[in-house]
Amino acid sequence: MTPRLTAWQKEIEALGGTPVVLVPVTTTPENTLTIPAAFPGRAVVARLLGDEAFVVQLLRAHALTVTLSEAGQRYSFVLLNQARAADWEGDPEGLLGHELGHLWLQALGYRSPAASAGDPCLATFAGDIVQHILIRDELRRRGIGYDAFWTRLQTAWLAGPPVALPADRCGRLQLLAAWMDAALGYTDAEWPARGRYLQHLRAQYPSLAPYADTLAGKLGDRVLWDRSLYAWALGRVLNVLSSIE
């Protein structure tokens, strides 16, 4: 944690009255997930890692944030998927800052949708699409370099072999969330590969293009710091994503 991230972590803890705990999650050669032997709230994380749907999401992500209680104490965890650590090693500030951004919004009262037991991915990616707009604003204001981290990874993905449309719904929602990050978060001047990236998505995944166009039309140029608009945006995004098979 850099000094400015540590300062932000303390700010979040003061706002929410909840300790923020970073937890590296390692995948062993036997495909078992391991966590450190001792840290505040370990029993909560251990139970989470017994939830198959949650584990599937974590293994697809660089990190996930979650806030839960144990024995009357509430904790906010940043779970780091160490299997993908090569993507951020040497410069973790962008990734960690992004995850702190989710916790900061929660502490301010900008809540993510509640996850349903049958479809946790819907809540995750609907929340991401809306919250990432605000998180990007705040990271730029604080001078935290998430943009370079994200665009570097997406440019590398674009340069690789074509990837088929994910067979599962969770994968399709994750792809659409990245599509929205590119469409809503950057200009061509800020990210020179943006035009090629968006063209590739449209050509490679035409079934998702109408949903992307609808979301961009609803969210573009909206000032989502307005709490009523934020709630409206979450509702609209949930409605669009729920229609994706």
Buried (B, 14 or more C-beta within 10 A) or exposed (E): BEEEBEEBBEBBBEBBEBBBBBBBBBBEEEEEBEBEEEBBBBEBBEEBBEEEBBBBBBBBBBBBBBBBEBEEEBBBBBBBBBBBBEBBEEEBBBBBBBBBBBBBBBBBEBEBBEBEEEBBBBBBBBBBBBBBBBBBBBBEEBEBBBBEBBBBBBBEEBEEEEEEEBEEBBBBBBBBBBBBBBBBBBEEEEBEBBEEBBEBBBEBBEEBBEBBEBBBEBBEEBEBEEEEBBBBBBEBBBEBBEEBE
